[in-house]
Amino acid sequence: MNTSTEQHLEDLHEIRLLMERSSRFISLSGISGICAGLFALIGAYVAWQYLNHDYSGFLQNRLDEMPVLWFLTLDASVVLVLSLATGIFFTTRNARRKGQKIWDATSLNLLINLCIPFITGAVFCMVLFFHAPELIAPSTLIFYGLSLINASKYTLTDIRYLGFCEIITGMLAAITPGNGLFFWAFGFGVLHIIYGTIMYFKYER
């Protein structure tokens, strides 16, 4: 291969990278994924302790205890807020390091495509709160997975695989609702830690 051909290939590679950067938000942080997973595991542990290590018994005998449902909702909300805060912080820092704009048409498209299934799932879970709370944990996993897949076309494709794993985990949780808390901890905790670790070593080191 002569020098001229090598130069053309290098130019094509640079053009491809520029096109990718203009159409995809590539600054998602692996560290934020790890943090989100740790927060989820802590939240699941707090819920497990609050329920006296008997999540299945809670589903069978205490579905009408609204204070318990409100506590679990608060617990999950705290996990969500902390995960979002760390996600914004580390992703912003990562974007600045790469010289990428944090807010542009690409990040807007990413946010919109992420939020459509996410908000739909949140509303659906509010309905389940009063009618079938045992399906809330599976539903959060499934809708979250759909959100990731829907947003993956505007960011790194790796996030699509996490989405598929979340959906599968949610389906398994729906089949065995008595183990919903464990599947929730696995989906939002363990899978996020694995995903974040892979992302960190693949893109950030």
QUIWOZI-V841537 format. One record per residue. RES is the residue in one letter. BURIAL is b if it has 9 or more other C-alpha atoms within 8 Angstrom, else e. Layout:
BEGIN
[[RES	BURIAL] [RES	BURIAL]]
END
This chain:
BEGIN
[[M	e] [N	e] [T	e] [S	e] [T	e] [E	b] [Q	e] [H	e] [L	e] [E	e] [D	e] [L	e] [H	e] [E	e] [I	e] [R	e] [L	e] [L	e] [M	e] [E	e] [R	b] [S	e] [S	e] [R	b] [F	b] [I	e] [S	b] [L	b] [S	b] [G	b] [I	b] [S	b] [G	b] [I	b] [C	b] [A	b] [G	b] [L	b] [F	b] [A	b] [L	b] [I	e] [G	b] [A	b] [Y	e] [V	b] [A	b] [W	b] [Q	e] [Y	e] [L	b] [N	e] [H	e] [D	e] [Y	b] [S	b] [G	e] [F	b] [L	b] [Q	e] [N	e] [R	e] [L	b] [D	e] [E	e] [M	e] [P	e] [V	e] [L	b] [W	e] [F	e] [L	b] [T	e] [L	e] [D	b] [A	b] [S	e] [V	e] [V	b] [L	e] [V	e] [L	b] [S	b] [L	e] [A	e] [T	b] [G	b] [I	e] [F	e] [F	b] [T	b] [T	b] [R	e] [N	b] [A	b] [R	b] [R	e] [K	e] [G	e] [Q	e] [K	e] [I	e] [W	e] [D	e] [A	e] [T	b] [S	b] [L	b] [N	b] [L	b] [L	b] [I	e] [N	b] [L	b] [C	b] [I	b] [P	b] [F	b] [I	e] [T	b] [G	b] [A	b] [V	e] [F	e] [C	b] [M	e] [V	e] [L	b] [F	b] [F	e] [H	e] [A	e] [P	b] [E	b] [L	b] [I	b] [A	b] [P	b] [S	b] [T	b] [L	b] [I	b] [F	b] [Y	b] [G	b] [L	b] [S	b] [L	b] [I	b] [N	b] [A	b] [S	b] [K	b] [Y	b] [T	b] [L	b] [T	e] [D	e] [I	b] [R	b] [Y	b] [L	b] [G	b] [F	b] [C	b] [E	b] [I	b] [I	b] [T	b] [G	b] [M	b] [L	b] [A	b] [A	b] [I	e] [T	e] [P	b] [G	b] [N	b] [G	b] [L	b] [F	e] [F	b] [W	b] [A	b] [F	b] [G	b] [F	b] [G	b] [V	b] [L	b] [H	b] [I	b] [I	b] [Y	b] [G	b] [T	b] [I	b] [M	b] [Y	b] [F	e] [K	e] [Y	e] [E	e] [R	e]]
END
